[in-house]
Amino acid sequence: MTKTLRLVLGDQLSSSLAGLADLDREQDVILMAEVMAECTYVRHHKQKIVLILSAMRHFAESLRGSGATVDYVTLDDKANSGDMPGELRRAVERHQPDSLVITCCGEYRLQEALEALAQELDCPVEFRDDDRFFTQAADFAAWAQGRKQLRMEYWYRELRKRSGLLMEGDKPAGDRWNFDQENRKSLPKTLTLPERAGFPPDETTKAVMALVETHFADHFGGLEAFDWAVTTADAERALEAFIEDCLPQFGDYQDAMRAGEAKLFHGLISPYLNIGLLEPRQVCDAAETAWREGKAPLNAVEGFIRQILGWREYVRGLYWHCMPDYAEGNALEATRPLPAFFWTAETEMACLADVIGQTRDRAYAHHIQRLMVTGTFALLAGLDPKAVNEWYMIVYADAFEWVELPNVQGMALFADGGIMASKPYAASGKYIDRMSDYCKGCRYDVKQTSGDAACPFNYLYWDFLQRNEGTLRGNPRLGRIYHTLGRMEADKRAGFTRDAAAFLDSME
């Protein structure tokens, strides 16, 4: 009989994984390995490392419970080589398999490393597409061929048709593809937020937390607030609670922010999707069922499904279509170093202090906090894209390069020159004031555009437009704002430049 060695990575914790599809429990061996290289290729948030390692250990136990043989290498195993190719090589030597099966990696760098290793091994290696997604890289490449613009909206419509989600025959439910205009309400002061129960660490998780504090004590973030699910069963409970308690109002308030409130009506399930404890079809089906049963309105369900079927599939397709060159983009020639307060949260800007502090404590911020607070500041301040991309990769529990790089490089920073977004997501303090209560107690005045008391987002916004006028003036979506800028007095324009320079210099 043939023995196959099957690799399962830390973001592949799904029983439906392609690499396990034809598992022979009598003969085959599943390799799982905790390796230092995967914990340190960026200095990941402590909670992210705990989440993945604990979930790996729980998944290994569930595999063993199903009768499978799992060769599990712990981080502190003295023989641990420290990286995934090394552990694969050692496992091949231990088990002498007739073949090796690998489900394709989520990140370019690891896929490249394992493909190089496959050329060196004596046993045949089969790479299988990761079919837990709705689409594959080849699907996106075929869709993109011949298109001048690769906009998410049109990819999303294609996937709605393919998947049948929120479709009524050949037409979209409600006769509209997108209800985004209805999903931009600010949060009423009197609105009561739903209770959001977490998952207290069990003994396995506590052991991993001790391991992380030993090996990664100087990594960003704390573990005091850790309450992530680390099993499929608990992740499914989190999904059920979101569908019942939050989804009905998710649409209205998905862009809203409130100081001191991290969760609001958001799902908080992206880490579970990205490591495999939940699967996208399962999640989208649950949301659609809630709408069809009258438990959630269409605008909420469409907005939620668009994040998964639309954005998640789109950024993954774009990532594999454009890598490795995509990571090198810097269309606006931004070079400023990351300010220290991105690590300390010590800034007088209330919005940034709240979002970064929350990120430090919870390894989480919702999409508007990421895009329109930290992301917009990084854009306006001209921060180096490589430094910003690394920061986002470090600080969030759901961060993997395939999802984080396009969102940061394309959406937040416009560093890809417009491959993803039709214009930079530049905004003054007015947006944050409209969508949050951050400005109420801030040291800066969001109503002022210049001077020491002015909100830095305001003069940074106008300085950004002036600094990048040569590149951006021809953008049709910025024509009106450049017309406004052109009508300003020279002294006023110079004041924006002066205030921005003083503020940015003070960060250093």
Secondary structure as UniProt FT lines:
FT   STRAND          4..7
FT   TURN            10..11
FT   TURN            15..16
FT   HELIX           18..20
FT   TURN            21..22
FT   TURN            25..27
FT   STRAND          29..33
FT   HELIX           36..40
FT   TURN            41..43
FT   HELIX           46..65
FT   TURN            66..67
FT   STRAND          69..73
FT   TURN            75..76
FT   TURN            78..79
FT   HELIX           84..95
FT   STRAND          99..103
FT   HELIX           108..118
FT   TURN            119..120
FT   STRAND          125..128
FT   TURN            131..132
FT   HELIX           137..144
FT   TURN            145..146
FT   HELIX           152..163
FT   TURN            165..166
FT   STRAND          167..168
FT   TURN            169..170
FT   STRAND          171..172
FT   HELIX           173..175
FT   HELIX           180..182
FT   TURN            189..190
FT   HELIX           203..215
FT   TURN            217..218
FT   TURN            224..225
FT   HELIX           232..245
FT   HELIX           247..253
FT   TURN            254..255
FT   TURN            259..260
FT   TURN            264..265
FT   HELIX           270..275
FT   HELIX           280..292
FT   TURN            293..294
FT   HELIX           298..305
FT   HELIX           306..312
FT   HELIX           313..322
FT   TURN            323..324
FT   HELIX           325..328
FT   TURN            331..332
FT   HELIX           341..344
FT   HELIX           350..362
FT   HELIX           367..368
FT   HELIX           369..375
FT   HELIX           376..381
FT   HELIX           385..395
FT   TURN            397..398
FT   HELIX           401..406
FT   HELIX           407..412
FT   TURN            415..416
FT   HELIX           429..435
FT   HELIX           438..441
FT   TURN            446..447
FT   TURN            452..453
FT   HELIX           456..467
FT   HELIX           469..472
FT   TURN            473..474
FT   HELIX           476..478
FT   HELIX           479..486
FT   HELIX           490..507
//
